[in-house]
């Protein structure tokens, strides 16, 4: 059976049961539509196992998707030593489970309600519903922001401040289309380019500075 994120079960079970009732009462076309909706939700909430053998200085992508841009971070993140930003756009066809980019301790985990602008627009980062997480690891600090889009209706962040996380660990998801911004320290070497595809918990998006490395 396809691994499914727990958040997806209501979205799968509800149309399946409603479709069964529609079929029993003679509404076959309605039943088929509902079952197709359930199948779509199974695909959307899939949660495949992921692993990586990348070196300890590697920052892994927190999201499946396409790299939108590599830009300087907003002042809020630059002020805490994370001046580089990598934005990843997640289409409805992507796996929407998010994973920790590094191992360490969560020093910030905050949620903010907001609007529903398309996730690829610049203002979505500040105005849309989002959560911000900052993780302090042995090799440095990394932050990321889960941003809901025009279709996405809910950001789910499973982390709390003070919690220990392992790189690649499942840390939440965004329901139905979204974007994740990754914030990196000045010395980090970005390893992806605009337009490149990423896989959460697998793709190396950057390497943190290591003492003695040129």
PASE-684075 format. One record per residue: x, y, z of N, C-alpha, C, O, CB in turn; residue in three letters. Coordinates in pm, whole numbers, plus 50000, padded with zeros to 5 digits. Glycine has a CB too. Example, Ala and Ser with C-alpha at 12.3 -4.5 7.8 and 13.67 -1.06 7.14 Angstrom:
! residues 2
513194943150780512304955050780513204967050780514244966850846511314955350905ALA
512854977550708513674989450714512905000350787513415011450804514084994050572SER
This chain:
! residues 214
500854987950000500005000050000500885012450000501925012850066499045000150124UNK
500475022649926501225035149919501245041850056500185044350112500625044649813UNK
502455044850112502505051550242501775064850235501945072450139503955053650287UNK
500965067750337500125079650337500395087950462500505082450572498625075850330UNK
500515101150444500675110050559499395109650643498295109650586500995124650512UNK
499505109250776498315108350861497285119250833496085116850844498725109051006UNK
497755131250797496835142250770495925139450651494885145950634497605155050745UNK
496305129750567495545127050447494365117650465493485117150378496425121450346UNK
494325110150576493275100050592491865105850583491025099950515493445093150725UNK
491545117250648490165122550634489825126050489488675124550448490005134950721UNK
490815130750412490565134650275490385122550182489845123850072491705143250225UNK
490825111050227490665098750149489405091250191488635086650107491905089650167UNK
489215090150322488085082350374486745088950342485795082150304488215080450523UNK
486665102350358485385109250338484825107150197483675103050184485555124150365UNK
485595109850089485025107649955484785092849925483885089549848485945113449850UNK
485585083949986485375069549964484025065250021483265058249954486505061350029UNK
483725069450143482445065950205481275072850136480225066750113482445069550352UNK
481475085550102480395092850031480125086349896478975085549853480765107750013UNK
481175081949829481005075149701480245062049715479425058549630482365072549638UNK
480525054849823479825042249848478325044649868477495037449814480425035049971UNK
478005055049947476595058349968475925062549838474795058549809476465069550072UNK
476635070749758476075075049630475805062949539474795062449470477025085049559UNK
476715053349541476545041249459475335033049506474545028349425477825032549464UNK
475205031549637474095023649693472735030049665471735023049651474285022049844UNK
472705043249656471445050249630471215052849481470295060049443471415063349706UNK
472065046949397471825047549254472455059349181472115061949066470395047849230UNK
473365066549246474005078149182475425074149139476405079249193474045090449279UNK
475505065149043476795059849000477765070448951478935070048989476575049748892UNK
477325080148866478285090348820478885098448935480075101648936477605099848722UNK
478025101649034478515109149150479515100749227480535105849274477335113449242UNK
479235087849242480135078849313481505078349247482535078749314479535064849320UNK
481515077549114482775076949041483595089549063484805088849084482525074848891UNK
482935101149059483635113849082484235114149221485385118349239482665125749063UNK
483485109849320483965109849458485145100349475486105103449544482835106149554UNK
485065088749413486175079249423487425084349354488545082149401485775065749364UNK
487245091249241488395097249174489035107949261490265109449265487985103249038UNK
488195115549333488705125549426489525118849536490575123849575487555133749486UNK
489035107549586489765100249689491105095249639492095095649711488935088649738UNK
491135090449513492385085749454493375097249440494575095649466492125079249316UNK
492875109049399493745120849390494355124049526495535127249536492955132949337UNK
493545123149632494045126349766495075116049813496015119549884492885126949865UNK
494905103349774495915093249806497245097049743498285096249807495465079149758UNK
497185101249616498415105349546499015117849609500235118749625498135107749397UNK
498165127349646498665139949700499325137949836500375143849863497525149949712UNK
498715129849922499225128050059500195116350072500445111650183498065126150154UNK
500735111649960501705100649968502925104950049503335116550045502125095949827UNK
503495095450119504605098350210505685087750194505875079350282504105098950358UNK
506415088150081507425077750056508605079050151508955089950196507925078649912UNK
509215067550181510405067550266511555074450193511715072750073510805053050306UNK
512345082150266513475089150207514705087150295514585086050417513165104350190UNK
515885086750234517125085750310518235092350229518125093950107517475070950343UNK
519305095950297520435102350231521735098350301521775097050423520275117750231UNK
522775096450221524105093750278525025105750260526245104350261524725081250213UNK
524435117650243525225129850226526065132650351525685128750461524305141850195UNK
527185139350333528075142550444527385151950544526355157950514529375149050392UNK
527975152950663527355160450771527185175250747526355181650812528145158650892UNK
527955180950652527825195250625526715198350526526445210050498529135200750573UNK
526065188050472525045190150369523725194650429523275189450532524845177250288UNK
523105204350364521745208750396520825202350293520955204950174521615224650395UNK
519905193850339519005187050247517755195250221517315202950306518635173450303UNK
517195193550104515975200650070514855196750165514655184850191515555197849925UNK
514115206550219512975203250304511725199750224510715195650281512665214750398UNK
511785201450090510575199650009510875193849872511955196149816509855212849993UNK
509925186349819509935182649678509455194749597508585202149643509025170049651UNK
510015196749479509525207849397510585212949301511505205649264509055219149484UNK
510445225549262511365231949169511925244549231511185252549289510655235149034UNK
513235246449220513865258449273513395270549194513625271449073515415257249269UNK
512735279749263512235291949198513325302349181513495308149074511085297849278UNK
514065304649290515055315549286516055314149400515785307749502514355329249294UNK
517215320349380518255321449481518475336349502518985343249414519595314149437UNK
518085341449619518095355949643518565358849786518625349849869516695361949620UNK
518905371549813519195375249952517945373550038516825375849991519725389849960UNK
518135369550162517005367550253516395380850296517075391150290517445359750376UNK
515135380950338514555392950400515355396950523516075388850581513075390450438UNK
515225409350561515985414950673515795406750801516735405350879515575429350698UNK
514595401550822514295393650942515265381950959515685378851071512875388350937UNK
515625375550847516515363850853517985367950842518845361750904516165353950743UNK
518255378250764519635383150755520125387650892521305386050925519725394850653UNK
519205393250973519565398351104519955387251201520635389951300518425406251162UNK
519555375051176519925363951265520995355051201521185343551242518675355551300UNK
521695360451100522805353251040522445343550930523185334150903523525346051144UNK
521285345850866520845337250755520515345850633519345347550600519615328750797UNK
521545351350566521315361050460521035355250321520755362850228522475369950451UNK
521115341850305520885335950173519565328150171519235321150267522065326650135UNK
518825329450060517515322950050517415314449923517805318649815516405333450051UNK
516885302349939516545293549827515055290949836514575285749937517385280149831UNK
514295294249731512845292349731512495280349644512965279149531512105305049680UNK
511655271349697511245259149627509735259049612509005259849712511735246449703UNK
509255258149490507815257949463507325243649453507905235549381507485265649333UNK
506255240449524505675227049526504345227349451503405234049493505485222049673UNK
504275220149341503025219249265502135208649328502615200749409503295216049116UNK
500825208149294499945197849349500415183649319500015174249387498555199649296UNK
501265181849217501745168549180502905163849266503235152049266502155168349034UNK
503535172849341504685169249423504255162249553503115163749598505515181649456UNK
505185154649612504995149949749505025162349838505925170649826506105139449791UNK
504055163549929503975175750009504425174150153504255183350234502585180650009UNK
505015162750187505605160850319506935168450323507745167350232505825145650350UNK
507135176050429508385183550447509305176350544508845169450635508095197950497UNK
510625178050522511625171050603512685180850654512975190950590512295159750522UNK
513265177750769514265186450832515515187550744516045177350701514635181350972UNK
515985199750718517175201450633518475197650701519425193550634517265215550587UNK
518545199150834519735195450911519305189251043518135190151082520665207850934UNK
520255183051111520015178151247520345189251346521225197451321520855165251278UNK
519625189451459519915199551559518755202051652517875193651669520315212251492UNK
518755213951712517715218051806516895229351746517445238751689518335222351942UNK
515585228251759514695238751707514765250651801514375249651918513215233451694UNK
515265262051751515355274051834514205283751808513975293051884516685281051809UNK
513485281251698512305289451669511305281151591511655274151497512695302351589UNK
510045281951632508945275451559507725284351577507115284551684508675260751611UNK
507365291651472506295301351482505325300051364505735296951252506865315551486UNK
504045302451391503005301551288502315315051276502135322151374501965290451323UNK
501925318651150501195331051127500105328651023500375323650914502155342351081UNK
498885332251057497785331350961497945342250856498655352050878496405332751033UNK
497295340550740497465350650635496575348550515495545341750523498885351050590UNK
496985354550402496205354350279496505341950197497195332850244496485366750197UNK
495985341550073496145329949986496625334149847496045329949747494825322149974UNK
497665342449840498225346149711498935334049650499365325249723499205358149726UNK
499055333549516499825322549455501225321749517501875331949537499945324549301UNK
501665309549548502895307649624504145312549552505145315649617503075293149657UNK
504105313449418505295317649344505495332749349506565337449310505195313049200UNK
504515340449395504645355049400505465359149522505395352949627503255361749404UNK
506245369949505507145374349612506395377449741506845373749849507915386549567UNK
505245384249730504545388549851503925376849927503515378550042503475398549815UNK
503845365149866503275353549934504085350150059503525345650159503215341549840UNK
505395352150053506275348550163505895355750293505995349850401507705351650127UNK
505475368350283505145376150401503655376350431503265376650548505645390150385UNK
502805376350327501385378550347500555365850359499475366050418500855386650236UNK
501055354750305500295342250313500465335450448501395338350523500725332850202UNK
499555326350478499715317750595501075310750587501435305550482498545307250604UNK
501805310750697503115304250693503595300350833503075305150934504145313450627UNK
504585291650836505285288350961506775290250937507265288250826504955273751008UNK
507485294051041508935296051034509605287051136509205286651253509315311051058UNK
510635279851092511405271151181512885274351164513365275851051511125256051152UNK
513605275451273515065277151271515665265751352515245263051465515495291251329UNK
516655259051293517315247651357518795250851375519475254951281517135234551273UNK
519285249151496520705251251528521385237651534521055229351619520885259151664UNK
522345235351442523045222551437524515224051468524995235151494522875216151302UNK
525245213051464526675213351495527455221751395528415228551432527235199151498UNK
527055221251268527785228451164527255242551139527805249951058527745220651035UNK
526175246251208525615259551186524105259751199523495250151247526015264751051UNK
523535270751155522105273251171521445273851034522025279250940521855286351249UNK
520235268351023519455268750899517995271450936517505266351036519605255250817UNK
517325279350854515915281850875515105278050753515655276850643515675296450910UNK
513825276050771512945274050656511555279250688511145280050804512885258950617UNK
510835282850583509485288150597508535280150508508755279150387509445303250562UNK
507495274550567506435267850492505385278450457504865285250545505795255850574UNK
505075279850328504165290450283502995284350209503185277250110504905300550193UNK
501775286950255500585282350186500385290450059500785302050053499335283350278UNK
499765284449957499545291249830498085294249806497285294349900500085283049716UNK
497725296749680496345300249644495405288449664494235290249698496265305049499UNK
495925276349644495115264249659495295258149796494365252549854495465254049550UNK
496525259149849496805253249980495945259950086495795272150088498305254750015UNK
495385251850175494505257350278495065255750419494455260450515493155250650269UNK
496205249250433496685247150568498165243450570498605234550497495875236250636UNK
498925250450653500315247050681500325238350807499715241950908501195259950698UNK
501035227150802501145218350918502625217550957503445212550881500565204050888UNK
502955222451076504315221751130504275213151255503545216051349504895236051161UNK
505075202451256505055192951367506085196051475506215188451571505285178951315UNK
506825206951461507935209751553507575220351656506695228651635509155214151475UNK
508285219751768508145229751874509525234151918510495226651903507325224151995UNK
509635246251972510925251352017511515242252124510815237552214510775265652071UNK
512815239852113513515231252208513575216752166514275208752228512865232252340UNK
512835213252062512795199352017514045195651938514585203851864511545196951931UNK
514515183451954515635178151878515105171751749514105164551751516455167851962UNK
515775174351637515365168351510516565162051441517705166251462514695178851419UNK
516295152151358517325145851277517125149951131515995150951083517295130451293UNK
518225152151062518155155850920517345145350842517575133350856519575157150861UNK
516405150150761515575141150684514315136650755513465130050696516355129350645UNK
514205140150883513015136450961511775143550908511865155150867513215139751110UNK
510635136850907509375142950866508995153850966508935151151086508235132250855UNK
508755166150919508495177351009507185184750980506895194951042509635187051002UNK
506385179550886505115186150855504785185050708505425177650634505155200650897UNK
503775192750666503415193250524502575205650500502185212650594502655180350480UNK
502295208350372501395219150334500345213150243500685206650144502175230950264UNK
499075215250274497995208650202497645215950072497235227550074496775207650290UNK
497805208949960497325213249829498065225149767497465235649743495905216649839UNK
499365223649742500125233549664500745244349751500065249849837499225240049562UNK
502025247549730502675256349827504115259549788504545257449674502645249949964UNK
504855264849886506255268649865507005267749997506435269850104506355283049806UNK
508295264549988509155264450106510395272850075511065270549974509555249750147UNK
510695282450161511915290450151512925285150252512585282650368511615305650176UNK
514165283450207515255278850295516195290650317516555297650222516015266450233UNK
516615292750442517485304050477518815298650530518855290250619516805313350582UNK
519905303850471521235298150494522225308650543522065320550515521755291850366UNK
523255304350618524285313750664525145318750549525145312950441525175307250770UNK
525865329450573526665335950469527705326550410527975327050289527355348250524UNK
528295318050491529355309350443528875296750373529695288950323530225305550555UNK
527585294450368527055282450303527245283350152527075294050093525555280350338UNK
527605272150092527775271449946526515265049887526255253249910529075263349906UNK
525745272749813524495267649755524825257849643525675260449558523605279249702UNK
524125246349643524435235449550523365233149445523435223349371524665222849627UNK
522355242049439521285240549339521185253349257521725263749294519925237349408UNK
520485252449145520285264049058518795265749031518015256449049521075262448924UNK
518405277748989517005280448956516535270848848517225268648748516825295148910UNK
515355265048867514795255648772515085241048804514465232148747515315258748637UNK
516015238648897516375224948933515285218549019514635225349099517715224649008UNK
515075205549001514095197949079514735192849208515905188949208513525186148996UNK
513975192849316514485188149445513595177249501512405176249468514595199849544UNK
514185169049588513435158749660513735160649809514895161149850513825144249612UNK
512675161549889512835163650033513625152250096513345140550072511475164950100UNK
514615155850177515405145950247516435138950162517095129650209514515136050305UNK
516595143150036517535136749944518455146949876519685145649882516775128749837UNK
517875157049813518655166849736519465175949829518915181549924517735175249648UNK
520745177349802521585186649877521395200649817521745202949702523105182249873UNK
520855209849896520635223449847521805232549880521995242849814519355229149905UNK
522595228849981523755237250019524675229250109524315218650162523295250450090UNK
525885234550125526835228650219527275239450317527675250450277528075222550145UNK
527185236250444527555245850548529075247150557529805237850523526975241450685UNK
529545258650603530995260550612531625250950711531125249050822531325274950651UNK
532745244950671533485235650757534855241650782535525246150689533595221350692UNK
535265241650907536565247350944537695240550868537815228350869536805246151095UNK
538515248650803539665243550729539375240650582540295237750506540145231050793UNK
538095241650540537795239050401537915252050323537415262450367536385232850385UNK
538555251550210538755263550128537575265050032537535274549954540095262750049UNK
